[in-house]
Amino acid sequence: MKEVLPTFNSAVSIDCVLFGFDEGELKILLIERNEEPFKDWWALPGNLVKPDESVDQSASRILHELTGLSNIYMEQYYTFGEVNRHPQGRVITVAYYALLRLSNEKSLKPLTSFAKKAQWINVQQLPPLAFDHLNIFDKGLEKIKRRIKYLPIAFELLPEKFTLTQVQHVYEVILGKKLDKRNFRKKILSFGVLKELDEKQKGVSFRAATLYKFDRRKYAKLYGKEFSF
């Protein structure tokens, strides 16, 4: 007799913690849900994985649907599989964190019907979140706190051209502590991956600082993937 295989009654979803850095604040992108469950609640960008796509493809698709953006730096960091985390049934979610420069992306219009709007919100002022999304956010924040110490992810949050003060502010906000200015600059410049430009800040009332760029090719050649900050 042919063996009857069991059927499965569960779903896989993607939830994304999309970080941005703006005016000295670390922010994440939240959507206001337009359908039940948790209608009118704020939530992380996410949706179900389609049968014909990988989880990475699904994460890229979902972020594009909710932001209109492509080629965003992202990394998978945790899987949430608690039995009762979704009121409609068993849903296992794969979480990603993503990093985005906010210079031209402050106003984003979701391209999907289940989100009323998308808004950047300071991580220190988060509203109540749907499902277990606060837990997902907390683990995402802890992940980038660890990663920023040995991967150059800070530069994904900065403009293409930036000052050393801006770099230090990103590290301080993410790590949640003040860093000694002299020691920080000495350390960050010692890696040899910042290219000093023959340009200064523009439109500032104080003394304009020198601008730098992150040299990705030099970083890849010198370090490959990691360095110790």
Secondary structure, DSSP 4 states (H G I P E B T S, - for coil): -PPPPPP---EEEEEEEEEEEETTEEEEEEEEE-SSSSTT-EE-SEEEPPTTS-HHHHHHHHHHHHHS--S-EEEEEEEE--TTSSTTS-EEEEEEEEEEE-TT-SS---SSTTEEEEEEEEGGGPPPBSTTHHHHHHHHHHHHHHHTTTS-GGGGSS-SSB-HHHHHHHHHHHHTS---HHHHHHHHHHTS-EEEEEEE--S-SSPPPEEEEE-HHHHHHHHTT----
